[in-house]
Amino acid sequence: METSYKVIFGTHKGNLIQRLLKFWIMPRMPRLEILVYTLLGVGIFKRVLMNTVGRIDKYSSHQTNYNIGKLNLKNLLTFATSQTMFNEGWHLFAFLATNLPYLITWWNDGRPLSATTVFFLVLSVINIYCVMLQRYNRARICLVVERLVSKGHTVDSSYRNWLALDLPDPVDENERLMKEYGLTHIYVGRSPQ
């Protein structure tokens, strides 16, 4: 059976909170979502963000909120289920806690646009684009995860599977490499009899 990102992030495994979180974070159609977010300018926003704030840890080899670290299945899953979720939650909270009440008050009072109103509108747009950027990144990660899993990559036992992802069973590294290079007909060690 072929493992896809829909199986890995599927809502069939885990408790209610884990299932709801997976339902929220998993892109249904990653290629379409990438296209929509690209048309909305998320790619340009990402370039601007990574050339300003993202430069802080650009050269870090460790995983941060802006950097996946070493490109492997474990780091991709951790980034998708921890860093992007944290960032998205933080920007949703920032939007709702600060901008929305101010905008509702402004709308109800009918005051003309002021510098403060424009400032909060800009903050709202930035926070919404930050949320879209996290969803854009997760859609792209889903495609890479599917490609890695189809090639036989697995996560090691140190991966903390807090979201109850349905991960493929670990395969011996030699078996994975032999399968990847089409050498499964060669026996290492004793030949089967």
C-alpha positions as CSV (number, residue, x, y, z in Angstrom):
1,M,0.0,0.0,0.0
2,E,1.4,3.4,-1.0
3,T,1.6,5.9,1.8
4,S,0.6,9.4,1.0
5,Y,0.5,12.7,3.0
6,K,-3.3,12.1,3.3
7,V,-2.6,8.9,5.2
8,I,0.2,10.4,7.3
9,F,-1.9,13.4,8.3
10,G,-5.2,11.5,8.2
11,T,-7.8,12.1,11.0
12,H,-8.3,8.3,11.5
13,K,-5.7,8.1,14.3
14,G,-5.3,9.9,17.6
15,N,-7.6,11.4,20.2
16,L,-10.2,14.1,19.5
17,I,-7.8,17.0,19.9
18,Q,-5.2,15.4,17.7
19,R,-7.8,14.6,15.0
20,L,-9.1,18.2,15.1
21,L,-5.6,19.6,14.8
22,K,-4.7,17.4,11.9
23,F,-8.0,18.3,10.2
24,W,-7.1,22.0,10.6
25,I,-3.5,21.8,9.4
26,M,-3.7,19.3,6.6
27,P,-4.1,20.8,3.1
28,R,-6.8,19.0,1.2
29,M,-5.4,19.8,-2.2
30,P,-1.8,21.0,-1.7
31,R,-1.1,21.9,-5.4
32,L,-4.3,24.0,-5.6
33,E,-3.5,25.7,-2.3
34,I,0.0,26.5,-3.4
35,L,-1.4,28.0,-6.6
36,V,-4.0,30.1,-4.8
37,Y,-1.5,31.4,-2.2
38,T,1.0,32.2,-5.0
39,L,-1.7,34.2,-6.8
40,L,-2.4,36.1,-3.6
41,G,1.2,37.1,-3.4
42,V,2.4,34.9,-0.5
43,G,5.6,34.0,-2.4
44,I,6.5,37.7,-2.7
45,F,5.6,38.2,1.0
46,K,7.8,35.3,1.9
47,R,10.8,36.7,0.0
48,V,10.4,40.1,1.7
49,L,10.0,38.4,5.2
50,M,13.0,36.1,4.8
51,N,15.2,39.0,3.6
52,T,14.3,41.0,6.7
53,V,13.3,39.2,9.8
54,G,14.2,35.7,8.4
55,R,17.9,36.7,8.1
56,I,18.2,36.3,11.9
57,D,18.8,32.6,11.6
58,K,19.4,32.2,7.9
59,Y,22.7,30.4,8.4
60,S,21.6,28.2,11.3
61,S,21.8,24.5,10.7
62,H,19.3,24.0,13.5
63,Q,15.5,24.0,13.2
64,T,13.8,27.2,14.1
65,N,10.5,28.9,13.2
66,Y,12.1,30.2,10.0
67,N,14.5,27.3,9.1
68,I,13.7,23.6,8.6
69,G,17.3,22.6,9.3
70,K,18.7,19.5,7.7
71,L,16.2,18.3,5.0
72,N,15.0,15.0,6.2
73,L,11.6,13.4,6.9
74,K,11.8,14.0,10.7
75,N,12.6,17.7,10.3
76,L,9.9,18.2,7.7
77,L,7.3,16.6,9.9
78,T,8.5,18.5,13.0
79,F,8.4,21.8,11.1
80,A,4.9,21.1,9.7
81,T,3.4,19.9,13.0
82,S,5.2,22.3,15.4
83,Q,6.8,25.4,14.0
84,T,4.1,26.2,11.4
85,M,1.3,25.4,13.8
86,F,2.9,27.6,16.5
87,N,3.4,30.5,14.0
88,E,-0.1,30.2,12.6
89,G,-1.6,30.2,16.1
90,W,0.4,33.1,17.2
91,H,-0.5,35.2,14.2
92,L,-4.2,34.3,14.5
93,F,-4.1,35.3,18.1
94,A,-2.3,38.6,17.3
95,F,-4.9,39.4,14.7
96,L,-7.9,38.5,16.8
97,A,-6.7,39.9,20.1
98,T,-5.4,43.3,19.0
99,N,-6.7,44.2,15.5
100,L,-10.3,42.8,15.4
101,P,-11.6,44.6,18.5
102,Y,-10.1,47.9,17.3
103,L,-11.5,47.5,13.9
104,I,-15.0,46.7,15.3
105,T,-14.9,49.9,17.5
106,W,-13.7,52.0,14.5
107,W,-16.5,50.6,12.3
108,N,-19.2,51.2,14.9
109,D,-18.1,54.7,15.7
110,G,-17.8,55.7,12.1
111,R,-14.7,57.8,12.6
112,P,-12.7,58.8,9.6
113,L,-9.4,57.0,8.9
114,S,-6.7,58.0,11.2
115,A,-3.0,57.1,11.3
116,T,-3.8,54.6,14.1
117,T,-6.5,52.9,12.0
118,V,-4.2,52.6,9.0
119,F,-1.5,51.2,11.3
120,F,-3.9,48.5,12.6
121,L,-5.1,47.7,9.1
122,V,-1.5,47.1,8.0
123,L,-0.9,44.9,11.0
124,S,-4.1,42.9,10.2
125,V,-2.9,42.4,6.6
126,I,0.6,41.3,7.8
127,N,-0.8,38.8,10.3
128,I,-3.2,37.4,7.7
129,Y,-0.3,37.0,5.2
130,C,1.8,35.3,7.9
131,V,-1.1,32.8,8.5
132,M,-1.3,32.2,4.7
133,L,2.5,31.7,4.6
134,Q,2.3,28.9,7.2
135,R,-0.5,27.2,5.2
136,Y,1.5,27.6,2.0
137,N,4.6,26.1,3.6
138,R,2.6,23.1,5.0
139,A,1.1,22.4,1.5
140,R,4.6,22.4,0.0
141,I,5.9,20.2,2.8
142,C,3.1,17.7,2.2
143,L,4.3,17.2,-1.4
144,V,7.9,16.7,-0.2
145,V,6.9,14.3,2.5
146,E,4.9,12.3,0.0
147,R,7.9,12.1,-2.3
148,L,10.3,11.1,0.5
149,V,7.9,8.4,1.8
150,S,7.4,7.0,-1.7
151,K,11.2,6.6,-1.9
152,G,11.2,4.6,1.3
153,H,12.4,7.3,3.8
154,T,11.2,6.8,7.4
155,V,11.7,8.7,10.6
156,D,13.9,7.3,13.3
157,S,12.7,6.3,16.8
158,S,13.7,9.7,18.3
159,Y,10.8,11.4,16.5
160,R,8.2,12.7,19.0
161,N,5.0,11.8,17.3
162,W,2.8,14.1,19.5
163,L,0.1,14.5,16.8
164,A,-0.4,10.7,16.3
165,L,0.7,10.8,12.6
166,D,0.3,7.6,10.8
167,L,3.9,7.1,9.9
168,P,5.3,4.2,7.8
169,D,7.1,1.5,9.7
170,P,10.9,2.1,9.9
171,V,12.8,0.1,7.2
172,D,16.4,-1.0,7.5
173,E,18.6,1.6,5.9
174,N,20.3,-1.1,3.7
175,E,16.9,-2.4,2.5
176,R,15.7,1.2,1.7
177,L,18.9,1.9,-0.3
178,M,18.7,-1.4,-2.1
179,K,15.1,-0.8,-3.0
180,E,15.8,2.8,-4.1
181,Y,18.6,1.7,-6.4
182,G,16.8,-1.4,-7.7
183,L,19.1,-3.9,-6.1
184,T,16.6,-6.0,-4.2
185,H,17.6,-9.1,-6.2
186,I,21.1,-9.0,-4.5
187,Y,21.4,-10.7,-1.1
188,V,23.7,-9.4,1.6
189,G,24.9,-12.1,4.0
190,R,23.4,-15.5,3.7
191,S,21.4,-16.3,0.6
192,P,17.8,-17.4,1.2
193,Q,17.2,-21.1,0.8
